Protein backbone atom coordinates (compact mmCIF):
# COMPACT_ATOMS: atom_id res chain seq x y z
CA UNK A 1 0.00 0.00 0.00
CA UNK A 2 1.18 3.47 -0.86
CA UNK A 3 -1.43 5.89 0.43
CA UNK A 4 -1.86 9.44 1.62
CA UNK A 5 -4.57 11.02 3.70
CA UNK A 6 -4.66 14.66 2.68
CA UNK A 7 -6.80 16.69 5.04
CA UNK A 8 -7.76 20.14 6.19
CA UNK A 9 -6.87 20.84 9.80
CA UNK A 10 -5.07 18.93 12.47
CA UNK A 11 -6.37 16.63 15.17
CA UNK A 12 -6.90 18.93 18.12
CA UNK A 13 -8.45 16.56 20.65
CA UNK A 14 -6.12 14.04 22.24
CA UNK A 15 -8.57 11.16 21.86
CA UNK A 16 -8.70 11.65 18.08
CA UNK A 17 -4.91 11.97 17.89
CA UNK A 18 -4.43 8.85 20.01
CA UNK A 19 -6.85 6.83 17.88
CA UNK A 20 -5.22 8.02 14.65
CA UNK A 21 -1.73 7.20 15.97
CA UNK A 22 -2.84 3.69 16.94
CA UNK A 23 -4.26 2.96 13.47
CA UNK A 24 -1.20 4.46 11.79
CA UNK A 25 0.96 2.09 13.83
CA UNK A 26 -1.19 -0.90 12.88
CA UNK A 27 -1.26 0.05 9.19
CA UNK A 28 2.53 0.54 9.03
CA UNK A 29 3.19 -3.19 8.65
CA UNK A 30 1.12 -3.24 5.43
CA UNK A 31 2.84 -0.42 3.58
CA UNK A 32 3.41 3.28 3.46
CA UNK A 33 0.78 5.72 4.72
CA UNK A 34 1.39 9.43 5.03
CA UNK A 35 -0.87 12.08 6.50
CA UNK A 36 -0.59 15.59 5.09
CA UNK A 37 -2.44 18.34 6.90
CA UNK A 38 -3.15 21.75 5.41
CA UNK A 39 -4.30 24.62 7.62
CA UNK A 40 -8.00 25.12 8.18
CA UNK A 41 -8.87 28.75 7.69
CA UNK A 42 -10.92 30.57 10.33
CA UNK A 43 -14.55 31.33 9.57
CA UNK A 44 -16.04 34.41 11.17
CA UNK A 45 -19.31 33.92 13.05
CA UNK A 46 -21.07 36.30 10.64
CA UNK A 47 -19.35 35.02 7.48
CA UNK A 48 -21.28 35.48 4.26
CA UNK A 49 -21.76 32.74 1.67
CA UNK A 50 -19.08 34.47 -0.41
CA UNK A 51 -16.68 34.37 2.56
CA UNK A 52 -17.33 30.66 3.05
CA UNK A 53 -16.79 29.95 -0.66
CA UNK A 54 -13.51 31.87 -0.55
CA UNK A 55 -12.33 29.86 2.49
CA UNK A 56 -13.28 26.59 0.81
CA UNK A 57 -11.50 27.61 -2.40
CA UNK A 58 -8.30 28.61 -0.55
CA UNK A 59 -8.31 25.35 1.42
CA UNK A 60 -8.90 23.56 -1.88
CA UNK A 61 -5.91 25.27 -3.51
CA UNK A 62 -3.76 24.20 -0.60
CA UNK A 63 -4.98 20.59 -0.93
CA UNK A 64 -4.44 20.54 -4.70
CA UNK A 65 -0.85 21.75 -4.29
CA UNK A 66 0.04 18.41 -2.66
CA UNK A 67 -1.23 16.24 -5.51
CA UNK A 68 1.06 14.61 -8.07
CA UNK A 69 0.40 13.39 -11.58
CA UNK A 70 -0.58 9.74 -11.38
CA UNK A 71 -2.23 10.01 -7.95
CA UNK A 72 -5.45 8.04 -7.59
CA UNK A 73 -7.68 10.47 -5.69
CA UNK A 74 -10.73 9.69 -3.59
CA UNK A 75 -12.69 12.64 -2.21
CA UNK A 76 -14.63 12.01 0.96
CA UNK A 77 -18.01 13.55 0.21
CA UNK A 78 -21.43 13.04 1.74
CA UNK A 79 -22.87 12.54 -1.77
CA UNK A 80 -20.38 9.79 -2.67
CA UNK A 81 -21.25 6.10 -2.76
CA UNK A 82 -21.18 4.12 0.45
CA UNK A 83 -19.18 0.88 0.38
CA UNK A 84 -19.02 -2.18 2.56
CA UNK A 85 -15.66 -2.85 4.20
CA UNK A 86 -15.09 -5.69 1.73
CA UNK A 87 -15.85 -3.47 -1.28
CA UNK A 88 -13.55 -0.77 0.10
CA UNK A 89 -10.80 -3.38 0.54
CA UNK A 90 -11.30 -4.51 -3.07
CA UNK A 91 -11.07 -0.92 -4.29
CA UNK A 92 -7.86 -0.37 -2.32
CA UNK A 93 -6.37 -3.58 -3.75
CA UNK A 94 -7.32 -2.55 -7.31
CA UNK A 95 -5.77 0.88 -6.78
CA UNK A 96 -2.60 -0.71 -5.36
CA UNK A 97 -2.27 -2.81 -8.51
CA UNK A 98 -2.48 0.36 -10.64
CA UNK A 99 0.57 1.72 -8.85
CA UNK A 100 1.15 5.26 -7.69
CA UNK A 101 -0.29 6.83 -4.58
CA UNK A 102 -3.83 6.43 -3.34
CA UNK A 103 -4.84 9.82 -1.97
CA UNK A 104 -7.88 10.21 0.25
CA UNK A 105 -8.95 13.83 0.71
CA UNK A 106 -10.92 15.04 3.73
CA UNK A 107 -12.16 18.62 3.65
CA UNK A 108 -12.62 21.03 6.50
CA UNK A 109 -15.83 22.08 8.20
CA UNK A 110 -17.09 23.68 4.97
CA UNK A 111 -16.39 20.61 2.85
CA UNK A 112 -14.32 20.29 -0.31
CA UNK A 113 -14.11 22.88 -3.05
CA UNK A 114 -15.55 21.98 -6.45
CA UNK A 115 -11.99 22.08 -7.86
CA UNK A 116 -10.88 19.33 -5.48
CA UNK A 117 -13.95 17.18 -6.09
CA UNK A 118 -13.54 17.50 -9.88
CA UNK A 119 -9.87 16.41 -9.61
CA UNK A 120 -10.86 13.20 -7.80
CA UNK A 121 -11.42 9.99 -9.72
CA UNK A 122 -13.70 8.66 -7.00
CA UNK A 123 -15.93 9.86 -4.21
CA UNK A 124 -16.62 8.00 -0.99
CA UNK A 125 -19.15 8.56 1.79
CA UNK A 126 -19.22 6.88 5.17
CA UNK A 127 -22.83 7.84 5.80
CA UNK A 128 -25.58 10.28 4.87
CA UNK A 129 -24.89 11.77 8.29
CA UNK A 130 -22.34 14.56 8.70
CA UNK A 131 -19.28 13.79 10.83
CA UNK A 132 -16.63 16.16 12.18
CA UNK A 133 -13.64 16.01 9.84
CA UNK A 134 -11.44 14.86 12.74
CA UNK A 135 -13.69 11.85 13.33
CA UNK A 136 -13.85 11.17 9.59
CA UNK A 137 -10.06 10.80 9.62
CA UNK A 138 -10.19 8.22 12.40
CA UNK A 139 -12.98 6.30 10.65
CA UNK A 140 -11.00 6.34 7.40
CA UNK A 141 -7.89 5.06 9.18
CA UNK A 142 -9.88 2.26 10.82
CA UNK A 143 -11.38 1.23 7.49
CA UNK A 144 -7.97 1.36 5.81
CA UNK A 145 -6.58 -0.91 8.52
CA UNK A 146 -9.55 -3.27 8.13
CA UNK A 147 -9.03 -3.26 4.34
CA UNK A 148 -5.35 -4.14 4.80
CA UNK A 149 -6.31 -7.08 7.00
CA UNK A 150 -8.98 -8.25 4.55
CA UNK A 151 -6.56 -8.00 1.61
CA UNK A 152 -3.89 -9.88 3.56
CA UNK A 153 -6.36 -12.70 4.25
CA UNK A 154 -6.23 -12.03 7.98
CA UNK A 155 -9.11 -12.31 10.40
CA UNK A 156 -11.13 -9.18 11.05
CA UNK A 157 -14.31 -8.45 12.96
CA UNK A 158 -17.48 -8.25 10.91
N, C-alpha and C positions, 0 to 999 in steps of 0.2 A: 504494500500500500504506500502510495505517495500522495498525501492529502494535506490540504490547508483549510483551516477555518478562518475566514476573513470576516471580521466583525466590527461593528461600530460600538465603541465604549469598552471599558474594562469591567472586570468583575469586582464590584465594590464590597459586597457582603462576603464575609469570611466563609460562610457555609457554601456559597456558590463556588468560591475559589477552591475550597477544600475538595468539593465534589469533582470539579473540573480537573484538578491535579491528580486525583485518584484515577479517573478514567484515562487521563494522558499516560500515567504510569502503566496501566494495564494494556493500553493500545500499543505502547512502545515496542513490545515484543513481536508485533505483527508488521511493523514497517515504520515509515517516517510520517509524522503528523506535526504540523506547525500551526501555531495560532498567531495571526497577525491582527492587531487591534489598531483601529484608527480612532481619533478623538471624536466623541459625540459633542456636537455643538449645542450650547445652551439655547433654550427656547424661553423667551419672555412669557410671563403669565398672560399678557394681553396681545400675544403675537397674532398677526393677521394671517390669512391663508397664504398670501404672497410671502410673508416671512417664513412660514413653515415650508413652503416649496423651495425657497432659497436654501434653507438649512439642509433639506433632504438632497438637493442638488449638489451642494458643497460636500456633504458626507459621501454622496455617490462618486464624485470626482476623486475623492481620496481613496475610496475602495477600488475604483477602476485603475488607479495608478499602480496598484500592486499585482495586476493581472499580467500574464505573459501569453504570447501566442502559443497555441497548443493546449492551454488550460481547458479542462472540462469543467464548466461552471454550473453549479446548482444554486439557484436563488431560493432561500426560504421565504415563502409567501403564503399568506392565508388562502389565496385562491389557487394554489398548486394542488396537484393530486396527492392523496394520502396513500401511503404504501404500508403493507404489512412488513414486519421485520425481515421476513424471508425475501420478499420482493426487493426491499432496500439492500439486503445483502447481495442479491443477484445483480442489482444495478451497480453496486460498488465493484463486484468482481468483473463485470463487463467493462467498466471504466478502467480498471486496473490493466486489463488485457489490451486496451487501446494505447496505454502508455501515457506519459505526461502526468501532470498534477490534476487531482480532483480538488476543486475549490468549492467549498460551501460558503455562501455569503449570508450573513445575518445582519439585517439593518438595525437602526436605532429605534427609538420610540416612535418615530414618524414613519418608519418603514423604509423600503428601498426606492430609490429614484427610478423613474422609467428607463433611464440610460443603463442602469445596472441590470434591471430585469430584462431589457432587450438584448444585453450582451450574454445572458445566461442561455445555455442549451436546454436546461431543465429547470423546472420549478418543483418545490416540495413543500407540503404542508403537514404539520403534525396533527392539526385539529382545526375545526372551524372556529374554535375558541382562540382568543388572543392571549399570548403568554408574554411576560416580560422578556426582553431580549437576553437577559442574563440567564434565565431559566431555560430559554430555547437553546442556549449554548450547551448547558449541562445535558439536556435531553438529546441533543445531537451527538454529543460525545458518548453517551450511554448507548445509543443506537449504533454508532460506529463500532464501538467495542463489541456489541452483540453481533453485528454483521461480520466482524473479523472472526469471532468464535464460530459462527455458522459456516463461514467460508472455509475455515480450517477443519471442519468436521468435528468440532468439539461440542460438548454438551452445553446447553444454555437453557435457561428457564423460559417456559412458554407462558 
